[in-house]
Amino acid sequence: MSNINKLLEVMRKLRDPQSGCPWDVKQDFGSIAPYTVEEAYEVADAIERDDMGDLRDELGDLLFQVVFHAQMAEEAGLFDFDEVAAGISDKMTRRHPHVFGSESERANGKQEGSWEQIKAAERSNAADASAMAGVAKALPALKRAEKLGKRASREGFDWPDRQGAREKIREELEELEEAAGTRDTAHIEEELGDVLFAVVNLARHLDIDPEKALTGANHKFERRFRDMEGAVAATTKRFKDYNLEALDQFWRAAKKRVG
């Protein structure tokens, strides 16, 4: 028995209504979805830490999530794991004509924009033919904003350069300031969302991944703050014993020490 078949059999036994695990049996697509997303993030974390042993384990956890969903779908008479594997194999073959296509397609090599053209053709045959179709709502908001912006840009709805994106940020910041004066929480939230969306559009024009950029900023802030905590602790005083001006001096020193 292959290892993938062994895993499928483990999943079937876990979901057996009579002899399986009660927790696994009671799950459904909705209850498992958060775990699927969590495992994907743990894969990314292992890669970030360059821990290949952990990456192997986390990829196994993520594969288990795929098997879990496929088993529930098979029980419902929708599809099974083999159809999932066949579907992605067919899709990758279709989207890489320079690798799997005719002799002339392979000879021509990879064509600029061909991937998106093929995906656009697939969307045109779907029930929802919008350029916005298929951008998963469960994506992190920054990543989804980036994808929506790219889709709109391919349709010609975009600034010609980053200057337009920069001006849009200024415009949205002014509108946010006006909203802040109203004390209307819903309106303030809406305008803040517009600011964030505009920043993502600027990142797109700069060819920067906003999710990666913010992740880097998070790491940098945490690194500096932890150093700052150590410096404050070395004085035998607490944070609240210092005013903001004094804490800013600790912060500037931390920036010099840890970057």
C-alpha positions as CSV (number, residue, x, y, z in Angstrom):
1,M,0.0,0.0,0.0
2,S,1.4,3.4,-1.0
3,N,1.7,6.0,1.7
4,I,-1.0,8.2,0.2
5,N,-3.4,5.2,0.2
6,K,-2.4,4.5,3.8
7,L,-3.3,8.1,4.7
8,L,-6.6,7.9,2.9
9,E,-7.4,4.7,4.9
10,V,-6.4,6.4,8.2
11,M,-8.9,9.2,7.3
12,R,-11.7,6.7,6.5
13,K,-11.2,5.0,9.8
14,L,-11.2,8.2,11.7
15,R,-14.5,9.2,10.1
16,D,-16.2,5.8,10.6
17,P,-19.5,6.5,12.3
18,Q,-19.3,3.4,14.4
19,S,-15.6,2.9,15.3
20,G,-14.0,6.2,14.4
21,C,-12.9,9.2,16.5
22,P,-15.9,11.1,17.8
23,W,-14.2,14.5,17.2
24,D,-13.4,13.7,13.6
25,V,-16.8,12.2,12.9
26,K,-18.7,15.3,14.0
27,Q,-16.7,17.8,11.8
28,D,-17.9,19.4,8.6
29,F,-16.4,21.6,6.0
30,G,-17.1,24.8,7.9
31,S,-15.6,23.5,11.2
32,I,-12.4,22.2,9.5
33,A,-11.8,25.3,7.3
34,P,-10.0,27.3,10.0
35,Y,-7.6,24.4,10.7
36,T,-6.9,24.2,7.0
37,V,-6.0,27.9,6.9
38,E,-3.9,27.6,10.1
39,E,-1.9,24.7,8.7
40,A,-1.1,26.7,5.5
41,Y,0.3,29.5,7.7
42,E,2.3,27.0,9.7
43,V,3.9,25.8,6.4
44,A,4.8,29.4,5.6
45,D,6.2,29.8,9.1
46,A,8.5,26.8,8.8
47,I,9.7,28.1,5.5
48,E,10.4,31.5,7.1
49,R,12.4,29.8,9.8
50,D,14.2,27.7,7.2
51,D,13.4,24.6,9.3
52,M,13.1,21.8,6.7
53,G,12.3,19.1,9.3
54,D,9.4,21.2,10.5
55,L,8.4,22.0,6.9
56,R,8.1,18.3,6.2
57,D,5.8,17.8,9.2
58,E,3.7,20.9,8.4
59,L,3.2,19.8,4.8
60,G,1.9,16.5,6.2
61,D,-0.5,18.4,8.4
62,L,-1.7,20.4,5.4
63,L,-2.0,17.3,3.3
64,F,-4.1,15.8,6.0
65,Q,-6.5,18.8,5.7
66,V,-6.9,18.1,2.0
67,V,-7.6,14.4,2.7
68,F,-10.1,15.4,5.4
69,H,-12.1,17.6,3.1
70,A,-12.0,15.0,0.3
71,Q,-13.2,12.3,2.7
72,M,-16.2,14.4,3.8
73,A,-17.0,15.2,0.2
74,E,-16.9,11.5,-0.7
75,E,-19.3,10.7,2.1
76,A,-21.6,13.4,0.7
77,G,-21.4,11.9,-2.8
78,L,-19.7,15.1,-4.2
79,F,-16.2,14.0,-5.2
80,D,-13.2,12.1,-3.8
81,F,-9.5,12.5,-3.3
82,D,-8.7,11.0,-6.7
83,E,-10.9,13.6,-8.4
84,V,-9.1,16.3,-6.5
85,A,-5.7,15.0,-7.7
86,A,-7.0,14.6,-11.2
87,G,-8.5,18.1,-11.3
88,I,-5.3,19.8,-10.3
89,S,-3.2,17.7,-12.7
90,D,-5.5,18.6,-15.5
91,K,-5.5,22.3,-14.6
92,M,-1.7,22.5,-14.4
93,T,-1.4,20.6,-17.7
94,R,-3.8,23.0,-19.3
95,R,-2.1,26.1,-17.9
96,H,1.4,25.1,-19.0
97,P,1.1,24.5,-22.8
98,H,4.9,25.3,-23.1
99,V,5.5,22.2,-21.1
100,F,2.6,19.8,-21.9
101,G,1.2,21.2,-25.1
102,S,1.7,20.4,-28.8
103,E,5.1,20.3,-30.4
104,S,4.7,23.9,-31.7
105,E,3.5,25.2,-28.3
106,R,6.5,23.6,-26.5
107,A,8.8,25.0,-29.2
108,N,7.4,28.5,-28.7
109,G,8.2,28.4,-25.0
110,K,6.5,30.3,-22.2
111,Q,4.6,33.3,-23.6
112,E,4.3,36.5,-21.5
113,G,0.9,36.7,-19.9
114,S,-0.2,33.3,-21.2
115,W,-1.0,32.1,-17.6
116,E,-3.5,34.9,-17.0
117,Q,-4.9,34.6,-20.5
118,I,-5.7,30.9,-19.9
119,K,-7.2,31.7,-16.5
120,A,-9.3,34.5,-18.0
121,A,-10.6,32.0,-20.6
122,E,-11.5,29.6,-17.8
123,R,-13.4,32.3,-16.0
124,S,-15.3,33.3,-19.2
125,N,-16.8,29.8,-19.3
126,A,-17.8,29.9,-15.6
127,A,-21.2,31.0,-14.2
128,D,-19.5,34.1,-12.8
129,A,-17.5,35.6,-15.7
130,S,-16.5,38.8,-13.8
131,A,-12.8,39.7,-13.8
132,M,-13.2,39.7,-10.0
133,A,-14.4,36.0,-9.9
134,G,-12.4,33.5,-8.1
135,V,-10.5,35.8,-5.8
136,A,-11.1,33.9,-2.5
137,K,-12.9,35.9,0.2
138,A,-11.0,34.0,2.9
139,L,-7.6,35.4,1.7
140,P,-5.8,37.7,4.1
141,A,-7.2,41.2,3.4
142,L,-3.9,42.6,2.1
143,K,-3.4,39.7,-0.3
144,R,-7.0,39.9,-1.6
145,A,-6.8,43.7,-2.1
146,E,-3.6,43.1,-4.2
147,K,-5.3,40.4,-6.3
148,L,-8.4,42.6,-6.9
149,G,-6.2,45.5,-7.9
150,K,-4.3,43.3,-10.4
151,R,-7.5,42.0,-11.9
152,A,-8.9,45.5,-12.4
153,S,-5.5,46.6,-13.8
154,R,-5.7,43.9,-16.5
155,E,-9.0,45.3,-17.5
156,G,-7.5,48.7,-18.0
157,F,-8.8,50.2,-14.7
158,D,-5.6,51.5,-13.2
159,W,-3.2,54.5,-13.0
160,P,-0.5,54.6,-15.6
161,D,2.2,54.9,-12.9
162,R,2.7,55.0,-9.1
163,Q,2.2,58.7,-9.0
164,G,-1.6,58.2,-9.3
165,A,-1.5,55.6,-6.5
166,R,0.4,58.0,-4.3
167,E,-2.1,60.8,-4.9
168,K,-4.9,58.4,-4.1
169,I,-3.4,57.7,-0.7
170,R,-3.3,61.4,0.0
171,E,-6.9,61.8,-1.0
172,E,-8.0,58.9,1.1
173,L,-6.1,60.2,4.1
174,E,-7.9,63.5,3.9
175,E,-11.2,61.7,3.7
176,L,-10.2,59.6,6.8
177,E,-9.4,62.8,8.7
178,E,-12.8,64.2,7.8
179,A,-14.5,61.0,8.9
180,A,-12.6,61.0,12.2
181,G,-14.2,64.4,13.0
182,T,-17.7,62.9,12.7
183,R,-17.1,60.2,15.4
184,D,-19.1,57.9,13.1
185,T,-17.3,54.6,13.7
186,A,-18.7,52.8,10.7
187,H,-17.7,55.8,8.4
188,I,-14.2,56.0,10.0
189,E,-13.7,52.2,9.4
190,E,-14.8,52.5,5.8
191,E,-12.4,55.4,5.1
192,L,-9.6,53.6,6.9
193,G,-10.2,50.6,4.7
194,D,-10.0,52.9,1.6
195,V,-6.6,54.1,2.9
196,L,-5.3,50.6,3.3
197,F,-6.6,49.6,-0.1
198,A,-4.8,52.6,-1.7
199,V,-1.6,51.6,0.0
200,V,-1.9,48.1,-1.4
201,N,-2.3,49.6,-4.8
202,L,0.9,51.6,-4.4
203,A,2.7,48.5,-3.3
204,R,1.5,46.8,-6.5
205,H,2.8,49.6,-8.6
206,L,6.1,49.3,-6.8
207,D,6.1,45.6,-7.5
208,I,6.2,44.9,-3.7
209,D,4.2,42.1,-1.9
210,P,2.3,44.1,0.7
211,E,1.8,41.0,2.9
212,K,5.5,40.4,2.9
213,A,6.3,44.0,3.5
214,L,4.0,44.2,6.5
215,T,5.3,40.9,7.9
216,G,8.8,42.4,7.7
217,A,7.6,45.5,9.5
218,N,6.0,43.4,12.2
219,H,9.2,41.4,12.7
220,K,11.3,44.7,12.9
221,F,8.9,46.3,15.4
222,E,8.9,43.2,17.6
223,R,12.7,42.9,17.5
224,R,13.2,46.6,18.4
225,F,10.5,46.5,21.1
226,R,12.0,43.5,22.8
227,D,15.4,45.2,22.8
228,M,13.8,48.3,24.2
229,E,12.1,46.2,27.0
230,G,15.5,44.8,27.9
231,A,17.0,48.3,28.1
232,V,14.2,49.6,30.3
233,A,14.4,46.5,32.6
234,A,18.1,47.1,33.0
235,T,17.3,50.5,34.7
236,T,15.2,48.6,37.3
237,K,12.3,50.8,36.4
238,R,9.1,49.9,34.6
239,F,7.7,51.2,31.3
240,K,5.0,53.3,33.1
241,D,7.8,55.0,35.1
242,Y,8.9,56.7,31.9
243,N,7.1,59.4,29.9
244,L,6.7,59.1,26.1
245,E,9.7,61.3,25.4
246,A,12.0,59.1,27.5
247,L,10.6,55.9,25.9
248,D,11.2,57.4,22.5
249,Q,14.9,57.7,23.4
250,F,14.9,54.0,24.4
251,W,13.3,53.3,21.0
252,R,15.9,55.2,19.0
253,A,18.7,53.4,20.9
254,A,17.0,50.1,20.1
255,K,16.9,51.0,16.4
256,K,20.6,51.6,16.4
257,R,21.4,48.4,18.2
258,V,19.2,45.9,16.3
259,G,18.3,47.7,13.1
